[in-house]
Amino acid sequence: MPGPSILRLATEVAAVGELGAFTMSAPLVKRWLPRGDRPVFVMPGFLAGDGSTRPLRRTLDRLGHTTYGWDLGRNLGPTPEILDGIVDRIDEL
């Protein structure tokens, strides 16, 4: 089995770097983020899942917001199942 392509490997390395940058900058960024008690529904980027939004949700939770992941697995784009799932999830909240 061949290893991952250079592009895929670079994408994975970049994702680790972005997570590190977010983690390191969080104390500074928190000063400028709005505080509140609003519910926040967080959707992952294309081909990502709720795990990728966990750092953002934790930061917002610490600022007083109530966050919700989308609970629909991996974001495969606007398929009928995903669109119906988003509507159902928002209705639950």
C-alpha positions in Angstrom: 0.0 0.0 0.0 1.5 3.4 -1.0 1.9 6.1 1.6 -0.1 9.3 1.5 0.5 11.8 -1.2 2.6 14.9 -0.5 -0.4 17.1 -0.7 -2.3 15.0 1.8 0.7 14.9 4.1 1.1 18.7 3.9 -2.5 19.2 4.8 -2.2 17.0 7.9 0.9 18.9 9.0 -0.8 22.2 8.4 -3.8 21.1 10.5 -1.5 20.2 13.4 0.1 23.6 13.1 -3.2 25.4 13.0 -4.3 23.6 16.2 -1.1 24.6 17.9 -1.5 28.2 16.8 -5.1 28.3 18.1 -4.0 26.8 21.4 -1.1 29.2 21.9 -3.2 32.3 20.9 -6.3 31.4 22.9 -5.4 33.4 26.0 -4.8 36.5 23.9 -7.9 36.0 21.7 -10.2 35.5 24.7 -9.8 39.2 25.6 -11.5 40.2 22.4 -14.1 37.5 22.1 -17.7 38.4 23.1 -18.8 37.0 26.4 -22.4 35.9 26.9 -25.0 33.3 27.5 -26.0 32.6 23.9 -26.3 29.1 22.4 -23.8 28.5 19.6 -24.3 25.7 17.0 -20.9 24.9 15.6 -20.6 23.1 12.2 -17.3 21.5 11.1 -15.6 22.4 7.9 -15.9 20.2 4.8 -14.8 16.6 5.5 -14.3 17.3 9.2 -16.3 16.2 12.2 -17.2 17.5 15.7 -13.7 16.7 17.0 -12.2 19.4 14.8 -14.5 22.0 16.4 -13.8 20.9 20.0 -11.1 23.6 20.8 -13.4 26.3 19.5 -16.4 25.0 21.5 -14.4 24.8 24.7 -13.2 28.4 24.3 -16.7 29.6 23.7 -18.0 27.5 26.7 -15.4 29.2 28.9 -16.7 32.6 27.7 -20.2 31.7 29.0 -21.8 30.5 25.8 -23.5 27.1 25.5 -22.1 25.3 22.5 -23.5 22.4 20.5 -21.7 20.2 18.0 -23.6 19.1 15.0 -23.7 15.3 15.8 -23.9 14.3 12.1 -20.5 12.7 11.7 -18.2 13.9 9.0 -19.3 16.9 7.0 -19.7 15.6 3.4 -21.3 18.7 2.0 -24.9 19.7 1.5 -26.4 16.3 0.9 -30.1 15.8 1.5 -29.3 13.8 4.6 -26.9 16.4 6.0 -29.4 19.3 5.3 -32.2 17.3 7.0 -29.9 16.5 9.9 -29.0 20.1 10.4 -32.7 21.1 10.6 -33.4 18.3 13.0 -30.4 19.2 15.2 -31.4 22.9 15.4 -35.0 21.8 16.3 -33.5 19.7 19.1 -31.6 22.7 20.5 
